[in-house]
């Protein structure tokens, strides 16, 4: 088949048409030649018939001439001469009706020769009769003429028998010859038709086998590419199929290069990327599975996740629920090959294209340990720090109120410093506990219809002493609106924002509180005249333990948790929070909540 690999597909199609067409032309030429031969045979048969007809006419003429000669004496002299002249005119030409080519038929040649002898005999007798008639003598037969005529009649009788036999033989042969010629022609046409069909089928079969077999190789190569397996050498040739196979090899090489790069990324990540079918059997798994679980990727293929999960109850239903909520995360405890237990977080998406679950698995064992440590820490803060701090706070309060006696002035100043530090420490403990409660989702909001103006006025009243001590004036609130919120938590938000504004505002400046409508939401904004916040710090300002750097060089102490708590509380209410600021022009902290409309 290599001979066809260099022929273009269009040329193969043309070849499929031209080869049978060339045979058809050859066949038509042979058919024409055969028809010509048949026509010649038929013409020869007809010529033989005409020859016999001529012989028959000649014999008939001879008999009629013989009969005429016998009646000459009964005719007038003029009529006798005229009759003799007519007979002579008929027999003057050789062969009676003209010369005929008898070279190809010896039998007919012999018959004509005998007939010619009889003709010449009658001509001699006619000449004698004509001479006698012209002299006025009787034209009856003489003994000599009678002998010649009788001999000629015997010859004619024998000749007639032979002509009759030849005619019967020719008439009996004609149907057979016609049938033979027809049968030969039909057989020739059938043979030509079958040969044409065979050639067309053979050419089509050879070309189709060549094309289909090579397309089959391309299809197998495509499957090998899909399976990620190496390809055999490219198909030889210069036609479109060979070009397509070369393009396929180039595409396969590029895909393998992309896959190598992709696998290099996936195999070097901490997360495990895998695919599972509906029965939770592994269809593929990344190399990190061996590092994290001890199972090689090929060992996991076909194995069910249930066999390595510690608690597999309801695991199928958990995966099925991911169809309704793509990207759903679930926790699965995995028993590794060494027998240890690892905590994992699975992000699962059902892929319709691959018919499988696509999973990204993170090992959160260390995170869970850290969470346990954090819980232990907060438990310690709650029980081991909060209680002693409350007790110390009560005792200091008793000392400052004089319940334990008069305190010397030098000691009173020290107690005030201790009380301030104790207040900061208590605030830190409370912030930590609040933040933990919010992050753990344990924050319960007691929502009720509130007036934002009332909440802001309460906060302003609570911080009036702090503002007076810092030499800052508080104004507002301007405007009002109703929201559904937890009053205690909303007071905490406004209080944190106002206290931050007071800390960073220079003495003699003003802090304004405003309430505005922003579409369907109410906005509470607190604007100060502080140093402002650079743009690059505004994005991290509401993160835990983050504080903006003051451009005035003021040293402001804080935990960095206040704004993080503000953000968490506002988000829990379904609102949004932000800041607008430029260095040297102060800052405006704001939060927005859905307005309550009856």
MARZADO-186396 format. One record per residue (C-alpha): residue number from 1; residue in three letters; y negated, z, x. Coordinates in nm, 2 decimals. Each point is the difference from the previous one (the first is absolute). Layout:
% MARZADO-186396
REC   pos   code    north       up     east
REC   NUM    ala        Y        Z        X
...
END
This chain:
% MARZADO-186396
REC   pos   code    north       up     east
REC     1    unk     0.00     0.00     0.00
REC     2    unk    -0.23     0.02     0.30
REC     3    unk    -0.09    -0.37    -0.05
REC     4    unk    -0.18     0.11    -0.32
REC     5    unk    -0.19     0.29     0.15
REC     6    unk    -0.26    -0.23     0.15
REC     7    unk    -0.06    -0.19    -0.32
REC     8    unk    -0.28     0.13    -0.23
REC     9    unk     0.09     0.10    -0.35
REC    10    unk    -0.21    -0.29    -0.15
REC    11    unk     0.19    -0.24     0.23
REC    12    unk     0.33     0.14    -0.12
REC    13    unk    -0.10    -0.06    -0.35
REC    14    unk    -0.09    -0.36     0.09
REC    15    unk     0.33    -0.04     0.18
REC    16    unk     0.18     0.13    -0.31
REC    17    unk    -0.16    -0.29    -0.19
REC    18    unk     0.01    -0.28     0.27
REC    19    unk     0.37     0.03     0.10
REC    20    unk     0.14    -0.05    -0.35
REC    21    unk    -0.27    -0.27    -0.05
REC    22    unk     0.11    -0.18     0.31
REC    23    unk     0.36     0.01    -0.11
REC    24    unk    -0.11    -0.13    -0.34
REC    25    unk    -0.17    -0.30     0.16
REC    26    unk     0.31    -0.08     0.21
REC    27    unk     0.21     0.04    -0.31
REC    28    unk    -0.23    -0.23    -0.20
REC    29    unk     0.03    -0.26     0.28
REC    30    unk     0.38     0.02     0.01
REC    31    unk     0.00    -0.02    -0.38
REC    32    unk    -0.21    -0.31     0.00
REC    33    unk     0.23    -0.16     0.26
REC    34    unk     0.30     0.09    -0.21
REC    35    unk    -0.16    -0.14    -0.31
REC    36    unk    -0.07    -0.32     0.19
REC    37    unk     0.37    -0.02     0.10
REC    38    unk     0.10     0.06    -0.36
REC    39    unk    -0.23    -0.27    -0.12
REC    40    unk     0.14    -0.24     0.26
REC    41    unk     0.36     0.08    -0.12
REC    42    unk    -0.11    -0.05    -0.36
REC    43    unk    -0.18    -0.32     0.09
REC    44    unk     0.32    -0.13     0.18
REC    45    unk     0.20     0.08    -0.32
REC    46    unk    -0.25    -0.19    -0.21
REC    47    unk     0.00    -0.29     0.24
REC    48    unk     0.38    -0.02    -0.03
REC    49    unk    -0.04    -0.01    -0.37
REC    50    unk    -0.25    -0.28     0.02
REC    51    unk     0.23    -0.19     0.23
REC    52    unk     0.28     0.02    -0.24
REC    53    unk    -0.23    -0.10    -0.28
REC    54    unk    -0.10    -0.31     0.21
REC    55    unk     0.37    -0.08     0.06
REC    56    unk     0.07     0.04    -0.37
REC    57    unk    -0.29    -0.23    -0.08
REC    58    unk     0.12    -0.26     0.25
REC    59    unk     0.35     0.00    -0.14
REC    60    unk    -0.14    -0.03    -0.35
REC    61    unk    -0.21    -0.29     0.11
REC    62    unk     0.30    -0.17     0.16
REC    63    unk     0.21     0.03    -0.31
REC    64    unk    -0.29    -0.13    -0.21
REC    65    unk    -0.05    -0.29     0.24
REC    66    unk     0.37    -0.08    -0.02
REC    67    unk    -0.01     0.00    -0.38
REC    68    unk    -0.31    -0.22     0.01
REC    69    unk     0.17    -0.25     0.23
REC    70    unk     0.28    -0.03    -0.26
REC    71    unk    -0.24    -0.11    -0.27
REC    72    unk    -0.21    -0.25     0.20
REC    73    unk     0.17    -0.31    -0.14
REC    74    unk    -0.09     0.10    -0.35
REC    75    unk    -0.37     0.01     0.09
REC    76    unk    -0.26    -0.29     0.01
REC    77    unk    -0.07    -0.13     0.34
REC    78    unk    -0.35     0.16     0.02
REC    79    unk     0.13     0.34    -0.12
REC    80    unk     0.29    -0.03     0.24
REC    81    unk    -0.23    -0.06     0.30
REC    82    unk    -0.22     0.28    -0.11
REC    83    unk     0.29     0.25    -0.04
REC    84    unk     0.14    -0.10     0.34
REC    85    unk    -0.35     0.05     0.16
REC    86    unk    -0.03     0.35    -0.16
REC    87    unk     0.34     0.10     0.13
REC    88    unk    -0.08    -0.13     0.35
REC    89    unk    -0.34     0.19    -0.01
REC    90    unk     0.19     0.32    -0.08
REC    91    unk     0.24    -0.04     0.29
REC    92    unk    -0.23    -0.14     0.26
REC    93    unk    -0.09     0.35     0.13
REC    94    unk     0.25     0.18     0.21
REC    95    unk     0.15     0.30    -0.18
REC    96    unk    -0.11    -0.15    -0.33
REC    97    unk    -0.29     0.25    -0.05
REC    98    unk    -0.13     0.01     0.35
REC    99    unk     0.11     0.12     0.35
REC   100    unk     0.10     0.37     0.01
REC   101    unk     0.05     0.21     0.32
REC   102    unk     0.37     0.09    -0.01
REC   103    unk     0.04     0.12     0.36
REC   104    unk     0.06     0.36    -0.11
REC   105    unk     0.28    -0.08    -0.26
REC   106    unk     0.29    -0.22     0.14
REC   107    unk     0.17     0.00    -0.34
REC   108    unk    -0.30    -0.15    -0.18
REC   109    unk    -0.05    -0.24     0.29
REC   110    unk     0.36    -0.13    -0.05
REC   111    unk    -0.06    -0.03    -0.37
REC   112    unk    -0.32    -0.19     0.05
REC   113    unk     0.17    -0.22     0.25
REC   114    unk     0.28    -0.09    -0.25
REC   115    unk    -0.26    -0.05    -0.27
REC   116    unk    -0.20    -0.22     0.24
REC   117    unk     0.30    -0.22     0.06
REC   118    unk     0.04    -0.05    -0.38
REC   119    unk    -0.37    -0.08    -0.03
REC   120    unk     0.02    -0.26     0.27
REC   121    unk     0.31    -0.15    -0.17
REC   122    unk    -0.19    -0.02    -0.33
REC   123    unk    -0.29    -0.16     0.18
REC   124    unk     0.21    -0.28     0.14
REC   125    unk     0.16    -0.06    -0.35
REC   126    unk    -0.35     0.00    -0.15
REC   127    unk    -0.12    -0.25     0.26
REC   128    unk     0.29    -0.23    -0.09
REC   129    unk    -0.07     0.04    -0.37
REC   130    unk    -0.36    -0.07     0.05
REC   131    unk     0.07    -0.32     0.20
REC   132    unk     0.24    -0.12    -0.27
REC   133    unk    -0.25     0.08    -0.27
REC   134    unk    -0.28    -0.18     0.18
REC   135    unk     0.22    -0.31     0.02
REC   136    unk     0.09     0.03    -0.36
REC   137    unk     0.36     0.08     0.08
REC   138    unk     0.22     0.26    -0.18
REC   139    unk    -0.04     0.35     0.13
REC   140    unk     0.35     0.13    -0.09
REC   141    unk     0.21     0.17     0.26
REC   142    unk     0.20    -0.20     0.24
REC   143    unk     0.33     0.13     0.13
REC   144    unk    -0.16     0.10     0.32
REC   145    unk    -0.29     0.18    -0.19
REC   146    unk     0.25     0.16    -0.23
REC   147    unk     0.19     0.14     0.30
REC   148    unk    -0.31     0.13     0.16
REC   149    unk    -0.13     0.15    -0.33
REC   150    unk     0.34     0.16    -0.07
REC   151    unk     0.01     0.14     0.35
REC   152    unk    -0.36     0.13    -0.05
REC   153    unk     0.09     0.15    -0.33
REC   154    unk     0.29     0.19     0.16
REC   155    unk    -0.24     0.12     0.27
REC   156    unk    -0.25     0.10    -0.27
REC   157    unk     0.27     0.18    -0.19
REC   158    unk     0.10     0.19     0.30
REC   159    unk    -0.36     0.06     0.09
REC   160    unk    -0.08     0.13    -0.35
REC   161    unk     0.29     0.25     0.02
REC   162    unk    -0.13     0.12     0.33
REC   163    unk    -0.35     0.03    -0.13
REC   164    unk     0.13     0.19    -0.30
REC   165    unk     0.19     0.24     0.22
REC   166    unk    -0.30     0.05     0.22
REC   167    unk    -0.22     0.06    -0.30
REC   168    unk     0.24     0.25    -0.15
REC   169    unk     0.04     0.18     0.33
REC   170    unk    -0.38     0.01     0.04
REC   171    unk    -0.05     0.12    -0.35
REC   172    unk     0.25     0.28     0.05
REC   173    unk    -0.15     0.10     0.33
REC   174    unk    -0.36     0.01    -0.12
REC   175    unk     0.02     0.32    -0.20
REC   176    unk     0.19     0.17     0.28
REC   177    unk    -0.26    -0.12     0.25
REC   178    unk    -0.29     0.12    -0.22
REC   179    unk     0.17     0.34    -0.05
REC   180    unk     0.07     0.03     0.37
REC   181    unk    -0.36    -0.08     0.09
REC   182    unk    -0.13     0.25    -0.26
REC   183    unk     0.24     0.27     0.12
REC   184    unk    -0.11    -0.06     0.36
REC   185    unk    -0.36     0.02    -0.10
REC   186    unk     0.05     0.32    -0.20
REC   187    unk     0.20     0.16     0.29
REC   188    unk    -0.28    -0.10     0.24
REC   189    unk    -0.26     0.16    -0.22
REC   190    unk     0.20     0.32    -0.05
REC   191    unk     0.06     0.02     0.37
REC   192    unk    -0.36    -0.05     0.08
REC   193    unk    -0.11     0.26    -0.26
REC   194    unk     0.25     0.26     0.13
REC   195    unk    -0.10    -0.07     0.36
REC   196    unk    -0.37     0.03    -0.09
REC   197    unk     0.07     0.33    -0.17
REC   198    unk     0.21     0.12     0.29
REC   199    unk    -0.27    -0.09     0.25
REC   200    unk    -0.27     0.16    -0.21
REC   201    unk     0.20     0.32    -0.04
REC   202    unk     0.10     0.01     0.36
REC   203    unk    -0.36    -0.04     0.12
REC   204    unk    -0.13     0.26    -0.26
REC   205    unk     0.29     0.24     0.09
REC   206    unk    -0.07    -0.02     0.38
REC   207    unk    -0.37     0.04    -0.04
REC   208    unk     0.03     0.28    -0.26
REC   209    unk     0.26     0.18     0.22
REC   210    unk    -0.24    -0.03     0.29
REC   211    unk    -0.30     0.12    -0.20
REC   212    unk     0.18     0.28    -0.19
REC   213    unk     0.19     0.13     0.30
REC   214    unk    -0.32     0.03     0.20
REC   215    unk    -0.19     0.15    -0.30
REC   216    unk     0.28     0.25    -0.03
REC   217    unk    -0.05     0.10     0.37
REC   218    unk    -0.37     0.05    -0.08
REC   219    unk     0.10     0.22    -0.31
REC   220    unk     0.23     0.20     0.22
REC   221    unk    -0.28     0.04     0.26
REC   222    unk    -0.23     0.12    -0.27
REC   223    unk     0.26     0.27    -0.10
REC   224    unk     0.03     0.10     0.37
REC   225    unk    -0.38     0.04     0.02
REC   226    unk     0.01     0.21    -0.32
REC   227    unk     0.28     0.22     0.15
REC   228    unk    -0.19     0.03     0.33
REC   229    unk     0.28    -0.17     0.20
REC   230    unk    -0.04    -0.25     0.29
REC   231    unk     0.00    -0.37    -0.09
REC   232    unk     0.23    -0.26     0.15
REC   233    unk    -0.15    -0.29     0.20
REC   234    unk    -0.23    -0.23    -0.19
REC   235    unk     0.14    -0.31    -0.17
REC   236    unk    -0.02    -0.31     0.23
REC   237    unk    -0.19    -0.30    -0.12
REC   238    unk    -0.34    -0.14    -0.08
REC   239    unk     0.00    -0.03    -0.38
REC   240    unk    -0.17     0.23    -0.25
REC   241    unk     0.30     0.23    -0.03
REC   242    unk     0.00     0.06     0.38
REC   243    unk    -0.37     0.06    -0.02
REC   244    unk     0.04     0.25    -0.28
REC   245    unk     0.27     0.18     0.19
REC   246    unk    -0.22     0.02     0.31
REC   247    unk    -0.28     0.14    -0.22
REC   248    unk     0.25     0.25    -0.14
REC   249    unk     0.10     0.11     0.35
REC   250    unk    -0.37     0.04     0.09
REC   251    unk    -0.06     0.20    -0.32
REC   252    unk     0.31     0.21     0.07
REC   253    unk    -0.12     0.08     0.35
REC   254    unk    -0.34     0.10    -0.12
REC   255    unk     0.16     0.22    -0.27
REC   256    unk     0.22     0.16     0.25
REC   257    unk    -0.30     0.07     0.22
REC   258    unk    -0.18     0.15    -0.29
REC   259    unk     0.30     0.21    -0.09
REC   260    unk     0.04     0.12     0.36
REC   261    unk    -0.37     0.11     0.00
REC   262    unk     0.04     0.16    -0.34
REC   263    unk     0.32     0.18     0.09
REC   264    unk    -0.16     0.11     0.33
REC   265    unk    -0.28     0.16    -0.21
REC   266    unk     0.25     0.15    -0.26
REC   267    unk     0.24     0.12     0.26
REC   268    unk    -0.27     0.18     0.19
REC   269    unk    -0.15     0.18    -0.30
REC   270    unk     0.08     0.36    -0.09
REC   271    unk     0.07    -0.11    -0.36
REC   272    unk     0.33    -0.15    -0.11
REC   273    unk    -0.03    -0.33    -0.20
REC   274    unk     0.31    -0.08    -0.20
REC   275    unk     0.12    -0.19    -0.31
REC   276    unk     0.24     0.13    -0.26
REC   277    unk     0.18    -0.17    -0.29
REC   278    unk     0.02     0.14    -0.36
REC   279    unk     0.30     0.21     0.11
REC   280    unk    -0.21     0.15     0.28
REC   281    unk     0.21    -0.18     0.27
REC   282    unk    -0.18    -0.09     0.32
REC   283    unk    -0.07    -0.37     0.04
REC   284    unk    -0.20     0.04     0.32
REC   285    unk    -0.14     0.28     0.21
REC   286    unk    -0.24     0.03     0.29
REC   287    unk     0.08     0.12     0.35
REC   288    unk    -0.18     0.34    -0.06
REC   289    unk     0.29     0.10    -0.23
REC   290    unk     0.21     0.05     0.31
REC   291    unk    -0.26     0.21     0.17
REC   292    unk    -0.07     0.22    -0.30
REC   293    unk     0.34     0.02    -0.17
REC   294    unk     0.24    -0.11     0.27
REC   295    unk     0.14    -0.29    -0.21
REC   296    unk    -0.02    -0.34     0.16
REC   297    unk    -0.15    -0.27    -0.24
REC   298    unk     0.33    -0.19    -0.01
REC   299    unk     0.18     0.32    -0.10
REC   300    unk    -0.22     0.05    -0.30
REC   301    unk     0.05    -0.35    -0.14
REC   302    unk     0.20     0.02    -0.32
REC   303    unk    -0.01     0.38     0.00
REC   304    unk    -0.15     0.19    -0.29
REC   305    unk    -0.30     0.23     0.05
REC   306    unk     0.19     0.25    -0.22
REC   307    unk     0.26     0.06     0.28
REC   308    unk    -0.27     0.12     0.24
REC   309    unk    -0.23     0.18    -0.25
REC   310    unk     0.04     0.38    -0.02
REC   311    unk    -0.08     0.02    -0.37
REC   312    unk     0.08    -0.34    -0.17
REC   313    unk    -0.02     0.12    -0.36
REC   314    unk    -0.24    -0.22    -0.19
REC   315    unk    -0.08    -0.22     0.30
REC   316    unk     0.08    -0.32    -0.19
REC   317    unk    -0.24     0.09    -0.28
REC   318    unk    -0.27     0.09     0.25
REC   319    unk     0.03    -0.35     0.15
REC   320    unk     0.01    -0.17    -0.34
REC   321    unk    -0.32     0.18    -0.09
REC   322    unk    -0.17    -0.18     0.29
REC   323    unk     0.03    -0.33    -0.20
REC   324    unk    -0.26     0.15    -0.24
REC   325    unk    -0.22     0.15     0.27
REC   326    unk     0.01    -0.22     0.32
REC   327    unk    -0.07     0.19     0.32
REC   328    unk     0.14     0.32    -0.15
REC   329    unk     0.08     0.27     0.26
REC   330    unk     0.30     0.22    -0.01
REC   331    unk     0.15     0.27     0.22
REC   332    unk     0.36    -0.04     0.13
REC   333    unk     0.18     0.23     0.23
REC   334    unk     0.22    -0.20     0.25
REC   335    unk     0.31     0.13     0.18
REC   336    unk    -0.01    -0.16     0.35
REC   337    unk     0.30    -0.11     0.19
REC   338    unk    -0.01     0.32     0.20
REC   339    unk     0.00     0.21    -0.32
REC   340    unk    -0.36     0.11     0.01
REC   341    unk    -0.22    -0.02    -0.31
REC   342    unk    -0.32    -0.20     0.01
REC   343    unk    -0.27    -0.01    -0.27
REC   344    unk    -0.12    -0.35    -0.08
REC   345    unk    -0.27    -0.15    -0.22
REC   346    unk     0.10    -0.34    -0.16
REC   347    unk    -0.26    -0.25    -0.12
REC   348    unk     0.20    -0.24    -0.22
REC   349    unk    -0.10    -0.34    -0.15
REC   350    unk     0.24    -0.23    -0.19
REC   351    unk    -0.02    -0.36     0.12
REC   352    unk     0.09    -0.26    -0.25
REC   353    unk     0.00    -0.27     0.27
REC   354    unk     0.27     0.17     0.21
REC   355    unk     0.17     0.19    -0.29
REC   356    unk    -0.01     0.32     0.19
REC   357    unk    -0.20     0.32     0.05
REC   358    unk    -0.23    -0.02     0.30
REC   359    unk    -0.04     0.35     0.15
REC   360    unk    -0.22     0.16     0.26
REC   361    unk     0.15     0.33     0.11
REC   362    unk    -0.21     0.26     0.19
REC   363    unk     0.16     0.30     0.16
REC   364    unk    -0.20     0.30    -0.13
REC   365    unk     0.23     0.28     0.14
REC   366    unk    -0.27     0.12     0.24
REC   367    unk    -0.27    -0.03    -0.27
REC   368    unk     0.21     0.21    -0.23
REC   369    unk     0.04     0.26     0.27
REC   370    unk    -0.38    -0.01     0.05
REC   371    unk    -0.05     0.04    -0.38
REC   372    unk     0.23     0.31     0.01
REC   373    unk    -0.21     0.14     0.29
REC   374    unk    -0.31    -0.08    -0.19
REC   375    unk     0.13     0.18    -0.31
REC   376    unk     0.10     0.29     0.22
REC   377    unk    -0.35     0.00     0.14
REC   378    unk    -0.17    -0.01    -0.34
REC   379    unk     0.23     0.27    -0.12
REC   380    unk    -0.10     0.21     0.30
REC   381    unk    -0.37    -0.08    -0.07
REC   382    unk     0.04     0.09    -0.36
REC   383    unk     0.19     0.33     0.05
REC   384    unk    -0.06     0.11     0.36
REC   385    unk    -0.37    -0.09     0.03
REC   386    unk    -0.15    -0.01    -0.35
REC   387    unk     0.11     0.35    -0.09
REC   388    unk    -0.13     0.17     0.32
REC   389    unk    -0.32    -0.20    -0.03
REC   390    unk    -0.06     0.12    -0.35
REC   391    unk     0.07     0.36     0.10
REC   392    unk    -0.25    -0.03     0.30
REC   393    unk    -0.26    -0.16    -0.23
REC   394    unk     0.03     0.29    -0.25
REC   395    unk    -0.03     0.26     0.28
REC   396    unk    -0.31    -0.17     0.15
REC   397    unk    -0.15    -0.02    -0.35
REC   398    unk     0.05     0.37    -0.03
REC   399    unk    -0.16     0.06     0.33
REC   400    unk    -0.31    -0.21    -0.07
REC   401    unk    -0.05     0.16    -0.35
REC   402    unk     0.00     0.35     0.16
REC   403    unk     0.31     0.12    -0.18
REC   404    unk     0.14     0.12     0.33
REC   405    unk    -0.32     0.16     0.11
REC   406    unk    -0.32    -0.10     0.18
REC   407    unk     0.04    -0.27     0.27
REC   408    unk    -0.22    -0.01     0.30
REC   409    unk    -0.24    -0.30     0.03
REC   410    unk     0.17    -0.12     0.31
REC   411    unk     0.34     0.00    -0.17
REC   412    unk    -0.13    -0.16    -0.32
REC   413    unk    -0.10    -0.32     0.19
REC   414    unk     0.34    -0.02     0.16
REC   415    unk     0.16     0.05    -0.34
REC   416    unk    -0.21    -0.29    -0.14
REC   417    unk     0.13    -0.23     0.28
REC   418    unk     0.35     0.11    -0.08
REC   419    unk    -0.05    -0.06    -0.37
REC   420    unk    -0.13    -0.36     0.07
REC   421    unk     0.29    -0.08     0.22
REC   422    unk     0.24     0.15    -0.26
REC   423    unk    -0.16    -0.22    -0.27
REC   424    unk     0.05    -0.31     0.21
REC   425    unk     0.36     0.09     0.07
REC   426    unk     0.07     0.07    -0.37
REC   427    unk    -0.16    -0.33    -0.09
REC   428    unk     0.22    -0.18     0.26
REC   429    unk     0.31     0.16    -0.14
REC   430    unk    -0.10    -0.09    -0.36
REC   431    unk    -0.08    -0.36     0.11
REC   432    unk     0.34    -0.03     0.17
REC   433    unk     0.19     0.13    -0.30
REC   434    unk    -0.20    -0.22    -0.24
REC   435    unk     0.06    -0.31     0.21
REC   436    unk     0.37     0.07     0.03
REC   437    unk     0.02     0.05    -0.38
REC   438    unk    -0.18    -0.33    -0.06
REC   439    unk     0.22    -0.19     0.25
REC   440    unk     0.31     0.14    -0.15
REC   441    unk    -0.10    -0.11    -0.34
REC   442    unk    -0.01     0.36    -0.13
REC   443    unk    -0.36    -0.01    -0.09
REC   444    unk    -0.03     0.06    -0.37
REC   445    unk    -0.32    -0.11    -0.17
REC   446    unk    -0.12     0.19    -0.30
REC   447    unk    -0.21    -0.28    -0.15
REC   448    unk    -0.27     0.07    -0.25
REC   449    unk    -0.32    -0.17    -0.11
REC   450    unk    -0.27     0.11     0.24
REC   451    unk    -0.37    -0.07     0.05
REC   452    unk    -0.06    -0.12     0.35
REC   453    unk    -0.35     0.15    -0.01
REC   454    unk     0.15     0.35    -0.07
REC   455    unk     0.25    -0.03     0.29
REC   456    unk    -0.28    -0.11     0.24
REC   457    unk    -0.23     0.28    -0.11
REC   458    unk     0.27     0.25     0.05
REC   459    unk     0.06    -0.12     0.35
REC   460    unk    -0.37    -0.01     0.08
REC   461    unk    -0.03     0.36    -0.12
REC   462    unk     0.29     0.10     0.22
REC   463    unk    -0.14    -0.15     0.31
REC   464    unk    -0.37     0.09    -0.06
REC   465    unk     0.02     0.29     0.25
REC   466    unk     0.16    -0.23     0.27
REC   467    unk    -0.27    -0.26    -0.05
REC   468    unk    -0.28     0.26     0.02
REC   469    unk     0.15     0.14     0.32
REC   470    unk     0.01    -0.36     0.15
REC   471    unk    -0.36    -0.07    -0.13
REC   472    unk     0.12    -0.29    -0.22
REC   473    unk    -0.12    -0.07    -0.35
REC   474    unk     0.25    -0.10    -0.28
REC   475    unk    -0.13    -0.22    -0.28
REC   476    unk     0.17    -0.13    -0.32
REC   477    unk     0.22    -0.07    -0.15
REC   478    unk    -0.16    -0.31    -0.17
REC   479    unk     0.19    -0.15    -0.29
REC   480    unk     0.32     0.11    -0.17
REC   481    unk     0.33    -0.12    -0.14
REC   482    unk     0.34     0.12    -0.12
REC   483    unk     0.33    -0.04     0.18
REC   484    unk     0.36     0.13    -0.05
REC   485    unk     0.07     0.20     0.31
REC   486    unk     0.11     0.34     0.14
REC   487    unk    -0.31     0.21     0.01
REC   488    unk     0.12     0.21     0.29
REC   489    unk     0.10    -0.30     0.22
REC   490    unk    -0.32    -0.20    -0.09
REC   491    unk    -0.21     0.31     0.09
REC   492    unk     0.19     0.00     0.34
REC   493    unk    -0.09    -0.36     0.06
REC   494    unk    -0.37     0.04    -0.07
REC   495    unk     0.00     0.32     0.20
REC   496    unk     0.16    -0.16     0.30
REC   497    unk    -0.24    -0.30     0.00
REC   498    unk    -0.31     0.23    -0.05
REC   499    unk     0.11     0.24     0.28
REC   500    unk     0.05    -0.30     0.24
REC   501    unk    -0.35    -0.13    -0.09
REC   502    unk    -0.16     0.34     0.06
REC   503    unk     0.18     0.03     0.34
REC   504    unk    -0.13    -0.33     0.13
REC   505    unk    -0.35     0.00    -0.15
REC   506    unk    -0.29     0.11     0.21
REC   507    unk    -0.23     0.29    -0.11
REC   508    unk    -0.27    -0.10    -0.24
REC   509    unk     0.20    -0.30    -0.14
REC   510    unk     0.11    -0.06    -0.36
REC   511    unk     0.34    -0.06    -0.15
REC   512    unk     0.00    -0.19    -0.33
REC   513    unk     0.29     0.00    -0.25
REC   514    unk     0.01    -0.29    -0.26
REC   515    unk     0.23    -0.11    -0.28
REC   516    unk     0.00    -0.38    -0.07
REC   517    unk     0.20    -0.24    -0.21
REC   518    unk     0.19    -0.27     0.20
REC   519    unk     0.16    -0.23    -0.26
REC   520    unk     0.25     0.21    -0.19
REC   521    unk    -0.01     0.28     0.26
REC   522    unk    -0.23     0.29     0.08
REC   523    unk    -0.12     0.04     0.35
REC   524    unk    -0.10     0.33     0.16
REC   525    unk    -0.20    -0.06     0.32
REC   526    unk    -0.12     0.26     0.26
REC   527    unk    -0.27    -0.13     0.23
REC   528    unk    -0.11     0.18     0.31
REC   529    unk    -0.25    -0.06     0.28
REC   530    unk     0.25     0.07     0.28
REC   531    unk     0.06    -0.21     0.32
REC   532    unk     0.21    -0.26    -0.18
REC   533    unk     0.35    -0.12     0.07
REC   534    unk     0.09    -0.31     0.22
REC   535    unk     0.18    -0.28    -0.18
REC   536    unk     0.31     0.03     0.21
REC   537    unk     0.04     0.37    -0.10
REC   538    unk    -0.04    -0.05    -0.37
REC   539    unk     0.35    -0.15    -0.04
REC   540    unk     0.17     0.32     0.14
REC   541    unk    -0.24     0.25    -0.13
REC   542    unk     0.23     0.10    -0.30
REC   543    unk     0.31     0.04     0.22
REC   544    unk     0.14     0.34     0.09
REC   545    unk    -0.16     0.18     0.30
REC   546    unk    -0.27    -0.27     0.03
REC   547    unk    -0.37     0.09     0.04
REC   548    unk    -0.30    -0.23     0.05
REC   549    unk    -0.19     0.04     0.32
REC   550    unk    -0.36     0.11    -0.06
REC   551    unk    -0.26    -0.21     0.18
REC   552    unk    -0.24     0.29     0.03
REC   553    unk     0.22     0.20     0.24
REC   554    unk     0.06     0.28    -0.26
REC   555    unk     0.33     0.19     0.05
REC   556    unk     0.15     0.04    -0.34
REC   557    unk     0.33     0.18    -0.03
REC   558    unk     0.26    -0.10    -0.26
REC   559    unk     0.37    -0.06    -0.06
REC   560    unk    -0.03    -0.37    -0.09
REC   561    unk     0.20     0.06    -0.32
REC   562    unk    -0.29     0.02    -0.26
REC   563    unk    -0.05    -0.37    -0.05
REC   564    unk     0.38    -0.07     0.01
REC   565    unk     0.04     0.25    -0.29
REC   566    unk    -0.29    -0.16    -0.18
REC   567    unk     0.17    -0.34     0.02
REC   568    unk     0.34     0.13    -0.11
REC   569    unk    -0.15     0.18    -0.30
REC   570    unk    -0.21    -0.31    -0.11
REC   571    unk     0.30    -0.23     0.04
REC   572    unk     0.22     0.24    -0.20
REC   573    unk    -0.26    -0.04    -0.28
REC   574    unk     0.02    -0.38     0.02
REC   575    unk    -0.34    -0.04     0.16
REC   576    unk    -0.15    -0.12     0.32
REC   577    unk    -0.21     0.15     0.28
REC   578    unk    -0.21    -0.14     0.28
REC   579    unk    -0.31     0.03     0.22
REC   580    unk    -0.31    -0.21     0.06
REC   581    unk    -0.17     0.08     0.33
REC   582    unk    -0.20    -0.14     0.29
REC   583    unk    -0.07     0.19     0.32
REC   584    unk    -0.34     0.17    -0.01
REC   585    unk    -0.04    -0.05    -0.38
REC   586    unk     0.21     0.26    -0.15
REC   587    unk     0.32    -0.03    -0.21
REC   588    unk     0.10    -0.04    -0.37
REC   589    unk     0.34     0.13    -0.09
REC   590    unk     0.12    -0.10    -0.35
REC   591    unk     0.30     0.01    -0.22
REC   592    unk     0.07    -0.18    -0.33
REC   593    unk     0.21     0.11    -0.30
REC   594    unk     0.08    -0.17    -0.33
REC   595    unk    -0.26     0.09    -0.27
REC   596    unk     0.14     0.18    -0.30
REC   597    unk    -0.09    -0.17    -0.32
REC   598    unk     0.11     0.14    -0.34
END
